[in-house]
Amino acid sequence: MCGIAGAYQQEDGKLVVAAMAERLDHRGPDARGLVELVDPSTSVVLAHRRLSIIDPGAPSDQPLVKDGLTISYNGEVYNYRELRTDLEGRGVRFRTASDTEVVLEAWRAWGTACLPKLRGMFAFAVHDERTGRLTLARDPFGIKPLFVLRRGAGVVFASELKAVVHALGPELEVDPAGMVASTLYYWLPTECDAVRGVHKLPPGTWSEHRPDGSTRTGVFWSSTEEAGRAAAGAPVDLADCIERSVEAHLVADVPVATFLSGGLDSSIITALAHRADPSLEAYTIGFRAQDRRLEAMPDDAYYARRLADHLGVRLHDIEIGPDVVQLLPQMVDILDEPVGDPAALNTFLMCQAAREAGVKVLLSGTGADELFGGYRKHLANLLATRWRRIPGPLRERVLAPAVGRMPVALAGRGLRPVRWAQRFVSFAGLPEEEAFRRSYTMHDRAGLLGLLDPDLGGLVDGLLEDHRRTYEDTDLEEHLERMCLADSRMFLPGLNLTYTDRASMAASTEVRVPFVDVEVFAAAFAPQQRAKIEGRVQKAGLKAVARAWLPDEIVDRPKASFGAPLRAWTTHDLRPLIDDVLLAGELVGTGFLRAGPLAALVRDQRTGRHDRSQQIWQLLSLELWYRNARAAGVGA
């Protein structure tokens, strides 16, 4: 896992790339390299920061130059040994044992047709000296990031937005559409830019840039097409598919560990990885008892310990009472885009602890909830169809107002069922797509319009229309399948994969996600013997196969999110920061946020009338992100 940066057809390319690479040091502390290639028609500069995982020796450092091709590559291709054997059979001679050289030679042999053959996570740039062309590519799910800025007749690109901002801040402007998207979602969909013109290369795509300034793009993998194809195809052995994916994700020349929250997904990964490698260790995290009490959080570490004892896995149990006043600004910088999810903090702290113990690679259960219907919103949206059968006057005049009057906390103890009930009645009566959006976003349309500058109303409506188009762009017949596909297209790359990459790389570690795999994806949408949700049992099909690997206590435990004690933090620790930085901040000063509705939102939280902790965390994160961007010279 690494960081890459580059410039194509830029007069100041070497200076720009050197500045970007400097900002990416955390992604690759083991080695660094920069290659400048200039001829009468082409100028290309590629840089690399290496976190050495496979073939750690110096010959595999990057950028890798070989026989007219130069590559700067970030990621891991888990089937590189099989591809190498194929290429050797075609007469290719290798000088390293790295997956980087395999990707380079696969490109030479097949061009863009090599991309569907690469099983793994990747973002890379490859320059062909013969044609002068530079091609950028990104893996099917967007596990690895790649930010691209069209600049003059060429492009500038890097693994993280902050690298581009560090090098070119005064040339750039904050994109208000991205800020509105962050306020709505608390993350940014792939098509949204935090900084105007600095785009994320979409997952499963490539773009070719030519010396004459022209560009050609292509799609090599589409989740919509693959889900439809799988749904119309034959059943798949889900257990075998997951087992093979975990085994593939263990390929490394350094020790591998796992995250173990005690939930189903991380437990499956840990059990299967331990079967393949009995020396494997695991990491878990827990919070102070008083913080869990106010949030009404379960003690996930209890289940992690139980499974570790059952398997005989050494568990590193980290209990934290983090100084969030110090950590929040650090996390805002780490997360790169305005992402307001405190789960990133958990990932960062666990990766940091693993790195201090000498571990570079960890496996995570990320992706299973999206693919197998594991989020509360999935079940809630199915239950909403029953709610809509209740007579409208009874729903709207009696039941919903009664739920809204209930307090979300009493005597210092959070009432989680009340929070869930209030959230449920806020969307359950809406049409399918709108209900799904409202079940996980921060605000409804009216609330968002009331909070923001009235002039931003067009951007709000554009975002809502984009969500509708994405959700409805499928031939899948089942309600649940449509939700899972939308999550795999939006929520997974926009939030979970984004914070996993940034938080882990900030600690100079690599996190691998075996559920986020093209074969597992196909199995998830293929016909199965068990439904994803049966009655009120979520991930029923996944649980059925997991019983061969896990004790019933783990399989049947209630769903618990990989969250943080937000109510405790926003009520106590962050109170001064909320008052001084958010309520009196630059977003209010510029008019982006309206002071009155923002203050009312904070009052709701502090009186315990409603749980607004997620919205407050997101808005505080956005305020700090905006200040960072402006300090780097980015225009408003």
C-alpha positions in Angstrom: 0.0 0.0 0.0 1.4 3.3 -1.0 0.9 6.9 -2.2 1.2 8.0 -5.7 1.4 11.4 -7.4 2.0 12.7 -10.9 1.8 15.4 -13.4 1.4 15.1 -17.2 2.1 17.9 -19.7 2.9 20.4 -16.9 5.7 22.9 -17.2 6.1 23.0 -13.5 5.4 19.3 -13.1 8.5 18.4 -11.1 7.9 21.1 -8.5 4.2 20.2 -8.2 4.8 16.5 -7.9 7.6 16.9 -5.3 5.2 19.0 -3.2 2.4 16.5 -3.5 4.7 13.5 -2.7 5.9 15.3 0.4 2.3 15.5 1.7 1.9 11.8 1.1 4.8 10.6 3.3 2.5 8.9 5.8 1.2 6.6 3.0 4.7 5.2 2.3 7.4 5.6 4.9 9.6 2.7 3.7 10.8 4.1 0.4 10.3 7.1 -2.0 11.0 7.7 -5.6 10.4 10.3 -8.4 10.9 9.8 -12.1 10.9 12.7 -14.7 10.5 11.8 -18.3 10.7 14.6 -20.9 10.9 14.5 -24.6 10.0 17.1 -27.3 6.3 16.2 -27.2 5.7 14.8 -23.7 6.4 15.7 -20.1 5.5 13.3 -17.3 6.6 13.2 -13.7 5.6 10.3 -11.4 6.3 10.0 -7.7 5.8 7.2 -5.2 5.8 6.7 -1.4 6.1 3.0 -0.5 4.7 0.9 2.3 6.4 -2.4 1.5 4.2 -5.4 1.8 5.1 -7.8 -1.1 8.8 -8.3 -2.1 9.9 -5.5 0.4 13.4 -5.2 -1.1 14.7 -2.1 -2.9 14.4 -3.6 -6.5 10.6 -3.3 -6.1 10.7 0.3 -5.2 8.7 2.7 -7.4 8.1 4.3 -9.8 9.1 1.2 -11.7 10.7 1.7 -15.1 11.0 -1.2 -17.5 11.4 -1.4 -21.3 9.5 1.8 -22.1 6.8 1.6 -19.5 6.8 3.4 -16.2 4.3 2.7 -13.4 3.4 4.3 -10.1 1.0 1.9 -8.3 -0.9 1.9 -5.1 -2.6 -1.3 -3.9 -2.4 -5.0 -3.8 -3.3 -7.5 -6.5 -4.0 -10.8 -4.7 -3.9 -13.0 -7.8 -0.5 -11.6 -9.0 1.2 -15.0 -8.7 -1.3 -16.6 -11.1 -1.0 -13.7 -13.5 2.8 -13.9 -13.3 2.7 -17.6 -14.3 0.5 -16.8 -17.2 2.8 -14.0 -18.4 5.9 -16.2 -17.9 4.2 -18.7 -20.2 4.1 -15.9 -22.8 7.8 -15.4 -22.5 7.9 -12.5 -20.0 11.0 -12.3 -17.8 10.6 -10.8 -14.4 13.4 -9.2 -12.3 11.4 -8.7 -9.1 8.9 -10.8 -7.1 6.5 -7.9 -6.7 2.9 -7.5 -7.8 3.9 -4.1 -9.2 5.9 -5.7 -12.0 3.1 -8.1 -12.7 0.7 -5.2 -13.2 3.2 -3.5 -15.5 3.7 -6.5 -17.6 0.0 -7.3 -17.6 -0.5 -3.8 -19.0 2.1 -4.4 -21.7 0.4 -7.7 -22.7 -3.3 -6.7 -22.6 -3.6 -2.9 -22.1 -6.9 -1.9 -20.5 -8.1 -5.5 -21.0 -5.8 -6.4 -18.1 -7.9 -4.5 -15.6 -10.7 -7.0 -15.1 -8.0 -9.7 -14.6 -6.6 -7.9 -11.5 -8.3 -9.2 -8.3 -7.6 -6.7 -5.6 -7.5 -3.0 -4.8 -5.5 -0.6 -6.9 -5.0 2.9 -8.3 -2.1 3.4 -10.7 -0.6 5.6 -13.4 1.3 4.0 -16.3 3.2 5.9 -19.0 4.0 4.4 -22.3 7.2 6.0 -23.8 6.3 4.7 -27.2 3.0 6.5 -27.5 3.6 9.3 -24.9 0.3 8.4 -23.3 -0.5 8.3 -19.6 -3.3 6.1 -18.3 -4.9 6.2 -14.9 -7.0 3.3 -13.5 -8.9 2.6 -10.3 -10.2 -0.7 -8.9 -13.8 -1.8 -9.3 -15.1 -0.6 -5.9 -12.9 2.4 -5.4 -11.0 0.9 -2.4 -8.0 2.9 -3.4 -8.3 6.6 -4.0 -7.2 8.7 -7.0 -7.8 12.4 -7.3 -7.4 14.0 -10.7 -7.2 17.7 -11.7 -7.4 18.7 -15.3 -4.9 21.5 -15.7 -4.2 23.1 -19.0 -3.5 20.5 -21.6 -2.7 17.8 -19.1 -3.5 16.5 -15.6 -2.2 16.5 -12.1 -3.2 13.5 -9.8 -2.5 12.1 -6.3 -3.7 9.5 -3.9 -5.2 12.2 -1.6 -6.9 15.5 -2.1 -4.7 17.2 0.5 -1.7 16.6 -1.6 -3.2 18.5 -4.6 -4.3 21.2 -2.2 -0.8 21.4 -0.7 0.8 21.9 -4.1 -1.8 24.0 -5.8 -4.0 25.6 -3.2 -4.1 29.2 -4.4 -5.2 27.9 -7.9 -8.2 26.1 -6.4 -11.6 26.9 -5.0 -13.9 25.1 -2.5 -16.9 23.6 -4.3 -20.1 24.6 -2.6 -21.9 21.5 -4.1 -19.4 19.3 -2.2 -20.1 21.1 1.1 -23.8 20.7 0.6 -23.3 17.0 -0.2 -21.3 16.6 3.0 -24.0 18.3 5.0 -26.6 16.0 3.5 -24.7 12.7 3.6 -21.8 13.4 6.1 -19.6 12.1 3.2 -19.1 12.8 -0.5 -20.5 10.6 -3.3 -18.0 9.7 -6.0 -19.4 12.3 -8.4 -19.1 15.2 -5.9 -15.9 17.3 -5.5 -14.8 19.0 -2.2 -12.6 21.3 -4.3 -13.8 22.5 -7.6 -12.3 20.5 -10.5 -10.5 18.0 -8.4 -12.4 14.8 -9.3 -12.2 11.3 -8.0 -11.6 8.9 -10.8 -14.8 6.7 -10.7 -14.4 3.1 -9.5 -14.0 0.5 -12.2 -12.8 3.1 -14.8 -9.7 4.2 -16.6 -8.7 7.4 -18.4 -6.1 7.8 -21.1 -4.3 11.2 -21.6 -2.5 12.0 -24.8 0.2 14.4 -25.8 -2.2 16.5 -27.9 -4.4 17.2 -24.9 -7.2 14.8 -25.8 -8.5 12.2 -23.4 -10.2 8.8 -23.7 -12.1 7.1 -20.9 -13.6 3.6 -20.3 -15.4 1.4 -17.8 -14.1 -2.1 -17.2 -16.4 -3.1 -14.3 -19.9 -1.8 -13.4 -21.7 -2.8 -10.2 -25.1 -2.2 -11.8 -24.4 -4.6 -14.7 -22.6 -7.2 -12.5 -25.5 -7.2 -10.0 -28.1 -7.7 -12.7 -26.0 -10.4 -14.4 -25.5 -12.2 -11.0 -29.2 -12.0 -10.1 -30.2 -13.6 -13.5 -27.6 -16.3 -13.2 -27.0 -19.5 -11.3 -26.7 -19.9 -7.5 -23.2 -19.6 -6.0 -21.6 -21.4 -3.1 -21.3 -18.4 -0.8 -19.3 -20.1 1.9 -16.7 -21.3 -0.6 -16.5 -17.8 -2.2 -15.9 -16.1 1.1 -13.3 -18.6 2.2 -11.4 -18.2 -1.0 -11.5 -14.4 -0.8 -10.1 -14.4 2.8 -7.4 -16.8 1.8 -6.5 -14.6 -1.2 -6.4 -11.5 1.0 -3.7 -13.0 3.2 -1.1 -12.8 0.5 1.8 -10.8 2.0 5.5 -11.0 2.8 4.9 -9.3 6.2 2.7 -10.3 9.2 -1.1 -9.9 8.8 -3.6 -9.2 11.6 -7.4 -8.5 11.8 -9.8 -6.1 13.2 -12.2 -7.9 15.6 -15.1 -5.9 16.8 -17.0 -9.0 18.0 -19.7 -8.5 15.3 -20.5 -11.1 12.7 -18.4 -9.7 9.8 -15.1 -9.2 11.5 -15.6 -12.5 13.3 -16.0 -14.4 10.0 -12.8 -12.7 8.7 -10.9 -13.5 11.8 -12.0 -17.1 12.0 -11.2 -17.9 8.4 -7.9 -16.0 8.5 -6.9 -17.8 11.7 -7.7 -21.2 10.0 -5.2 -20.3 7.3 -2.7 -18.7 9.7 -2.8 -19.9 13.3 -0.3 -17.3 14.3 -2.6 -14.5 13.3 -3.4 -11.8 16.0 -6.4 -9.4 16.3 -7.2 -5.9 17.5 -10.3 -4.6 19.1 -11.4 -1.3 20.7 -13.7 -0.3 23.5 -14.9 2.9 25.1 -15.2 4.0 28.7 -18.2 2.7 30.6 -19.6 6.1 31.3 -19.4 7.0 27.6 -21.2 3.8 26.6 -23.9 4.4 29.1 -24.8 7.8 27.8 -24.8 6.5 24.2 -26.6 3.3 25.3 -23.8 1.3 23.5 -23.2 -2.4 24.0 -19.8 -3.6 25.1 -18.6 -5.0 21.8 -15.2 -5.9 23.2 -16.9 -8.6 25.3 -17.8 -10.5 22.2 -14.4 -9.9 20.7 -12.8 -11.5 23.8 -15.2 -14.4 23.7 -14.4 -15.2 20.1 -10.7 -14.7 20.6 -10.7 -17.2 23.4 -12.8 -19.7 21.4 -10.4 -19.5 18.4 -7.2 -19.2 20.5 -6.3 -15.9 18.9 -4.2 -13.4 20.7 -6.3 -10.2 21.1 -5.0 -6.7 21.6 -7.8 -5.0 23.6 -7.6 -1.2 23.4 -9.9 0.7 25.8 -9.9 4.4 25.0 -11.2 7.6 26.4 -9.8 9.7 23.6 -9.1 13.4 23.9 -11.6 14.2 21.1 -10.8 17.9 21.3 -7.3 17.1 20.1 -8.2 14.2 17.9 -11.1 15.7 15.9 -8.9 18.3 14.1 -6.3 15.6 13.4 -9.0 13.3 12.0 -10.4 16.1 9.8 -6.9 16.5 8.2 -6.5 12.7 7.9 -9.9 12.2 6.3 -9.0 14.5 3.4 -12.6 15.3 2.4 -15.3 16.7 4.7 -16.3 13.3 6.1 -18.2 13.4 9.4 -18.1 9.8 10.7 -16.5 9.2 14.1 -15.9 5.5 13.2 -12.8 6.7 11.4 -11.3 7.5 14.7 -11.7 3.9 15.8 -10.0 2.7 12.7 -7.1 5.1 13.1 -6.5 4.2 16.8 -6.5 0.5 16.1 -4.2 0.9 13.1 -1.9 3.1 15.2 -1.7 0.4 17.9 -1.1 -2.3 15.3 1.7 -0.3 13.7 3.4 0.3 17.0 3.4 -3.5 17.5 5.0 -3.9 14.1 1.9 -4.9 12.1 1.5 -3.4 8.6 -1.5 -5.3 7.3 -4.9 -5.8 8.8 -8.1 -7.5 7.5 -11.5 -5.8 8.0 -15.1 -7.0 7.7 -16.1 -3.8 5.9 -18.6 -4.3 3.0 -20.7 -7.2 4.4 -23.4 -4.9 5.7 -23.8 -3.2 2.3 -23.9 -6.5 0.4 -25.9 -8.7 2.7 -28.5 -6.3 4.2 -26.9 -5.7 7.6 -27.7 -2.1 8.4 -30.7 -1.1 10.5 -31.9 1.1 7.6 -32.4 -2.0 5.5 -34.7 -3.7 7.9 -36.4 -0.4 8.8 -37.2 0.3 5.1 -38.8 -3.1 4.8 -40.8 -2.5 8.0 -41.9 0.9 6.6 -44.0 -0.9 4.0 -46.2 -2.1 7.0 -46.2 1.3 8.6 -47.6 2.8 5.4 -50.6 0.4 5.7 -51.7 2.2 8.9 -54.3 4.8 8.2 -52.7 8.2 7.4 -54.5 10.3 10.1 -53.5 7.8 12.8 -49.9 7.7 11.6 -49.5 11.5 11.2 -51.7 12.9 13.9 -51.3 10.4 16.7 -48.4 8.0 16.5 -45.6 10.1 14.9 -46.3 13.1 17.3 -46.3 10.8 20.3 -42.9 9.4 19.3 -41.5 12.8 18.6 -42.4 14.0 22.2 -40.4 11.2 23.8 -36.9 12.2 25.3 -33.8 10.6 23.9 -32.1 10.5 27.3 -33.2 10.4 30.9 -31.0 10.6 34.1 -27.8 10.6 32.1 -28.7 7.4 30.2 -29.4 7.3 26.5 -32.6 5.8 25.3 -31.6 4.2 22.1 -35.0 2.7 21.2 -36.5 6.2 21.3 -33.8 7.5 18.9 -34.5 4.7 16.5 -38.3 5.2 16.7 -37.9 8.9 16.0 -35.7 8.2 13.1 -38.1 5.6 11.8 -41.2 7.8 11.8 -39.3 10.6 10.0 -39.1 8.5 6.8 -41.4 5.5 7.1 -44.3 7.1 5.3 -42.3 8.2 2.3 -42.0 6.6 -1.2 -39.3 3.9 -1.5 -36.3 5.9 -2.8 -37.0 8.9 -0.7 -37.5 6.8 2.4 -34.2 5.0 1.8 -32.4 8.3 1.4 -33.9 9.7 4.6 -33.1 6.6 6.6 -29.4 7.4 6.5 -28.9 11.0 5.5 -28.6 13.9 8.0 -31.6 16.1 7.0 -34.8 16.0 5.0 -35.1 18.5 2.2 -36.9 21.1 4.2 -34.5 20.8 7.1 -31.5 21.1 4.9 -32.9 24.1 3.0 -33.7 25.8 6.4 -30.1 25.2 7.7 -28.3 26.4 4.6 -28.0 29.7 2.6 -31.2 30.0 0.6 -29.2 30.5 -2.6 -28.0 26.9 -2.3 -31.4 25.4 -2.9 -30.6 24.5 -6.4 -27.6 22.4 -5.3 -29.8 20.6 -2.7 -32.4 19.6 -5.3 -29.6 18.5 -7.7 -28.2 16.2 -5.0 -31.6 14.7 -4.3 -32.1 14.1 -8.0 -28.7 12.5 -8.3 -29.6 10.1 -5.5 -32.9 9.2 -7.2 -31.2 8.4 -10.5 -28.6 6.3 -8.8 -31.1 4.4 -6.8 -33.4 3.7 -9.7 -30.7 2.8 -12.2 -31.2 -0.9 -11.9 -33.4 -3.8 -13.1 -33.2 -5.6 -9.7 -36.8 -6.6 -8.7 -36.4 -6.9 -4.9 -36.6 -3.8 -2.6 -33.8 -5.0 -0.4 -31.5 -5.8 -3.4 -32.0 -2.3 -4.7 -31.0 -0.9 -1.4 -27.9 -3.1 -1.2 -26.8 -2.1 -4.8 -27.3 1.6 -4.0 -25.1 1.2 -0.9 -22.4 -0.6 -2.9 -22.4 2.3 -5.4 -22.6 5.2 -3.0 -22.3 4.5 0.7 -19.5 2.0 0.5 -17.0 4.0 -1.7 -18.1 7.4 -0.5 -17.9 6.7 3.3 -16.6 3.3 4.5 -13.8 2.7 2.0 -12.8 6.3 2.1 -12.3 6.6 5.9 -10.8 3.1 6.0 -8.1 4.1 3.5 -7.3 7.5 5.0 -7.4 6.4 8.7 -5.2 3.3 8.0 -2.7 5.1 5.8 -2.4 7.9 8.3 -1.0 5.2 10.6 1.1 3.8 7.7 -0.8 0.5 7.7 -2.8 -1.3 5.0 -6.3 -2.5 5.6 -7.7 -5.2 3.3 -11.5 -5.9 2.9 -12.2 -9.4 1.7 -16.0 -8.8 1.4 -15.3 -6.0 -1.1 -14.3 -8.4 -3.8 -15.8 -9.0 -7.3 -16.5 -12.7 -6.6 -18.1 -12.0 -3.2 -20.1 -9.2 -4.8 -21.4 -11.6 -7.5 -22.3 -14.2 -4.9 -24.2 -11.6 -2.8 -26.5 -10.8 -5.7 -26.8 -14.3 -7.1 -29.8 -16.5 -6.1 -29.3 -18.0 -2.6 -31.0 -20.7 -0.5 -31.6 -18.2 2.3 -32.8 -14.6 1.9 -30.6 -11.7 3.1 -33.4 -10.7 5.6 -35.9 -13.3 7.0 -38.5 -11.7 9.2 -36.4 -9.5 11.4 -33.2 -11.5 11.1 -30.7 -9.6 9.1 -27.9 -11.1 7.0 -29.8 -14.4 7.4 -28.0 -16.0 4.4 -24.6 -14.9 5.6 -25.4 -16.2 9.2 -26.4 -19.5 7.8 -23.0 -20.2 6.3 -21.2 -18.6 9.2 -22.4 -21.2 11.6 -19.7 -23.6 10.2 -17.1 -21.1 11.3 -18.4 -19.4 14.4 -20.2 -20.2 17.7 -23.9 -19.4 17.8 -23.3 -16.8 20.5 -21.5 -14.7 17.9 -23.8 -15.4 15.0 -27.0 -14.6 16.9 -25.8 -11.6 18.8 -27.7 -8.4 18.2 -26.4 -6.0 15.5 -24.0 -3.4 16.9 -22.6 -0.6 14.8 -18.9 0.2 14.6 -19.5 3.6 16.2 -18.4 5.9 19.0 -20.1 7.6 22.0 -21.1 10.7 20.0 -23.8 11.9 22.5 -21.2 11.8 25.3 -18.6 13.7 23.2 -21.0 16.3 21.8 -22.6 16.8 25.2 -19.4 17.1 27.3 -16.0 16.9 25.7 -16.7 19.0 22.6 -19.1 21.6 24.1 -16.5 24.5 24.1 -15.5 23.6 20.5 -19.1 23.6 19.4 -19.7 27.0 21.0 -16.5 28.7 19.9 -15.7 27.1 16.6 -19.0 25.9 15.1 -21.7 28.4 16.4 -19.3 31.3 15.9 -17.5 29.8 12.9 -16.6 30.7 9.4 -19.5 28.7 7.9 -21.9 30.9 9.8 -19.8 34.0 9.0 -19.9 33.3 5.3 -23.6 32.6 5.3 -23.3 29.0 4.3 -25.0 28.0 7.6 -27.8 30.0 9.1 -27.1 30.9 12.7 -30.6 30.5 14.0 -31.4 26.9 12.8 -27.9 25.8 13.7 -28.3 27.1 17.3 -31.7 25.4 17.5 -30.1 22.1 16.4 -27.5 22.4 19.2 -30.2 23.2 21.8 -32.2 20.1 20.8 -29.1 18.0 21.5 -28.3 19.6 24.9 -31.9 19.5 26.2 -32.2 15.8 25.3 -35.3 16.4 23.2 -33.7 14.9 20.1 -30.5 13.2 19.2 -28.6 15.6 17.0 -25.1 14.4 17.8 -24.4 13.1 14.3 -25.4 16.3 12.6 -23.3 18.3 15.1 -20.2 16.1 14.6 -20.6 16.4 10.8 -21.0 20.2 10.9 -18.1 20.7 13.2 -16.0 18.5 11.0 -17.1 20.5 7.9 -16.2 23.8 9.7 -12.7 22.5 10.5 -12.2 21.1 7.0 -13.2 24.5 5.5 -10.8 26.3 7.7 -8.0 23.9 6.7 -8.8 24.5 3.0 -8.8 28.3 3.4 -5.5 28.2 5.3 -4.0 26.3 2.4 -5.0 29.1 0.1 -8.0 27.5 -1.5 -10.5 30.2 -2.5 -14.1 30.4 -1.1 
